[in-house]
């Protein structure tokens, strides 16, 4: 597997050669013809790239305009590279010189952090929303509920776990149960201890609530 440094050097060298080819293509075709060619290719590629990015969930590129510009430059680069090869050793030397310059610039300039894909950003937003929802649920239990209501909440969480909750639900249940335990111990320490000694059965009401008629 290639290291990130090798990939960076290869990409920078490729950009250098491509830039040399584009400049040679401009010299070969002339500024006017080169501009027309760039405009035509850009207009043809940009709508297609935009549609692909819209319909694909995890598009491999961020901007359709960048893709269209790269395609236009690539089309202009091909005749330019042919012209460089026609120059022989001089053309190859120029291409290598520009490639080396691009590699040097790339090594000097700090690497940018990779941009996150649209799918990653969407998952992060969903995760933040779920966290806020859990926080609101937990805040509602701190704690206007009576001990009888808390016993009902504990029984419901036992049912949730028994039905096979996913990771997110298990985390929320764990926090809800922690609050219930704190309230059980604070409000009825003796009943809480009896319940714990009994192995903390799913319904703690018989240990924490007063018996009927008391």
N, C-alpha and C positions, 0 to 999 in steps of 0.2 A: 504494500500500500504506500502510495506516495505521501511524503510529508507535506504539511501546509506550506512550508517554505518553498519546496520544489514546485508546487502548484502555482504559487504566487509568481515565481521567477518565470515559469512557462507562460502564464497569462500575460505578464508584462512584456516578455519578449515577443509574443504573438501580436500584442497591440502595437508594439514598435514596428514590426514588419508590416502589419496591416496599414499603419499610418503612412509608412514609406510608399506602400503600394497605392494608396489613395492619392498622395501628392504626385506620384508618377503618372497616375491615371488622369489627373487634372492637366498635367503637362502634355500628355498624349492626345487627349480629346479637346483640350482647350477649356477655359473657364465656362463659356456659355453652354457647350454641349455637356460638360460634366454636371453643371447645375441642373440642366433639364433632366438628365439621367437620374440624378439624386431625387429630384422632385417626383418623377414618375414612379420610381420604385417605392418611395416613401408613401405616396398616395395609395398604391396598390396593396402594400403590406400592412399599413397601420389599421385599417378596418378589420382585417382578418385577425390580427393579433389582439385587438380590443375585444372581438367576439369570443375568441378562445379564452381570454382571461376572465370574461364574464361568466361563461358557462362551466368552467372548471373550478372545483372547490379549492384546490391547492395549486394555483398557477405557478409555473416555474420562474416567472419574472414579475416585477412590480409595475412596470410601465410599458404600455403598448407603443408609445412614442419612441422609447429607447430601442425596442425591438425593430421597429420600422427604420429608425436611423441606422442601426447596425446592419440591417439587410441592405439598405441603400449604399452604405459605405463598402460593404462586401462586394456588391456588384461592380462598383467603380474600382475596387482594389484589384480585381482579377486582371483586367487589361494592363493595369499599372505594374503588377508583378511580372507579367509577360514582358513588358518594356524593360524592366530592370534586368531580367535574365538576358535580354538581347544586348544589354550593355556589357555583359560578361562579368569579369572580375570586379570591375568598378561598381556595377549595380549591386552585386552580392556584398561588397564591402560597405556600401552605403546602407543597405538593409541591416547588416550586422551592427553597424555603428549606431543606428537609431534604436535597434533592439537593445543594445547594451545601455544606451542612455535611459530608456524606459525602465529597464531592470534596476539601474542605479537609483532613479527617482523613486521607484516603488519600495526599495529597501530603506531609503531615507525617510519617506513619509510613513507615519504610524498607520498600522492596519486598522480599518474601521471594523466595528463590531457587525457581525452579519445581521441583516434585517430579518425579523421574524415573519413567517408566512401569515397569510390571512387566516388560515385555520388555527395557527398557534395563538394569534391575537384574539380570535373568537373564543377559544377555549379558556384563555385567561379572563376574558370578560364574564363568561359563564361561571367560572370558579369564583370570581369576586362577588357576583350576584348571589350565588349559593351561600357564600360565607356570610353576606349581609342578612340573608334570610335566616340562617342558623342563629346569627347574633340576635335578631329580633325575637326569635323563639325563646332563646335562653334568657333574654332580658325580661320577657313576660313572666318567667318563673322566678324572678328575684324580687320579692316573692309574695304576691298578694294572695296566693292560694292557701286554702285551709289545709290542715294535715290530712283530712279525708280526701281532698282533691289531689294532693300530692301522692297519696297511696294509689289513687286511680291512674295517675300519670305513670307511676312505677310499674303497675300491672300492664299498662299499654306498651311500655318500652320492652317488657319481657315478651309480649306477644310479637312485637316488631322484630326482635332478635330471633325468636323461634321461627319466624317465617323466612329468614334468610335475607337480612338487610345488606345493602351494598356498603362500600367503604365510607362513602359520605354520610349515609344514615347512621352507621355505627359510630362515627365520630360525634355526630349530634346527640345520639342516644347516650354516649359516654358522658358528655357534658351535662345533659339533663339529669342523668342519674347522680352525678356528683353533687348537683345542687339539691336534689331530693335527699341524699344521704346527710348532707350538712344540716338541712332543715329537720330531718327526723331526729338527729342527735341533739340538736339545739332545743327542739320543742318537747321531746319526750325521751330523755337519755335512758331511763330505765327500760321503757318499752323497746327502744332501739337496741339496747344490749341483749334483751331477750330474743329479739328477732335475729340478731347476728349469731347468737349462740345456737339458734335453731337452724342455722345454715342459710339465712336470708331467703326464705321462700318467695315465690313470685308475687304473692299478695300479702303485704305487710300489715294490712289494716287490723287483723285480729291481734296483733302485738302492740300497735301504736295507738289505736283508737280505744276509748273507754268502752267497757262492756255495756250492753243495753241494760238499763235499769240502774246503773251506777250514778 
